[in-house]
């Protein structure tokens, strides 16, 4: 009987609860994460020239206040090649009988994130960011050749280094004490050089992520 009472006492101790307790979104917490997903072009003229492609984020956050974090994010997005007709999106592309285009962007942004819940095993959140991006689009054009009945392929590239703005919503769920999974939808707008591009580029992405947490004493 004494042994049974001792076992019940040990299982009732708060130390056991700490083993499965999740990190709350409180001041002092830090996290790093990797998010992988897809990005779809949404600006009308841009979406006519490229297709949905892979999207990768590397993210680091620090909770400066309870519920609220600041951090940085490195993003890479590639929009896959698509066949289309004129206009090409780039001002210097010649008239052609056939066009195909692809694009990619790499950006570094500063983020602010606000959680809806302070503690628990999961929380929805919203975030916004602003930074600088390097955007490049490549257009292959099939044009009439010098000899009648022949065709040549020309490759035209345009690039722009300018501001990128993003905003998103997500849900983060702790799987163990110091690790979480997330699903996040994000809108991005790339402000492009008007002398090179006919319009800015916009995209909506959906990404799944894994995050590691540390920094707060328990």
C-alpha positions, 0 to 999 in steps of 0.5 A: 500500500505504501508503494502505491501511495508513493507512485501516485505522489510521484505522478502527481508532481508538477515536474511531470507537467513541465515535460509536456508543457509548451512554450508560451509566446512570451517576452524573451522567447526566440525561434528559428524556422524553415518554411517551404511551399508554393507561390502563385502570381496574382497581378493580372499581367504578371500572372499571364507570363509565369506559373506557380512555383516553389517558395522557401523562407528562413525566419528568425523571431524574437519576442520583444513583448508578450504576444509580439515578436520582431525578426528577419526573413530570407525568402526565395521564390521561383515562378515557373516557365509559361508559354504566352502571347504578347505583351511580355512584361518586359519593355525591351522584348521584340515582337515575336511569334512565340513567348515563354517566361520565368521569374525569380526573386530573393528578398531580405525583410524585417518582420513583425508578428502578433499572436492571438493567444499568449500561451497554449499548444497552438495560436493563430497569428498575423504578420507583416514585413518590409524589405529589399528584393532582387527580382529577375524575369527571363523571356524567350522570344521566337522571332523571324530569322534573317532568311525567309521561313526561318526563326531565331530565339532571343533571350531577354532578361530584366531585373530590379532591386527594390522594396518588397512588402508582405502580409500574412496569416498563419497557425502555429502548433507545438508538437513538443516543448521546443518545436512547432509546425506552422501553416501560413498564407502570405501576400507579397508585392515586389515594387519593380523598376518602371523603366524595365517592367510594365507593372509590379509583381504580386504573389500569394503563397501557402507554406508549411514550416518547422520551428525550433524555440529557445531562450526563456528560462523555465 
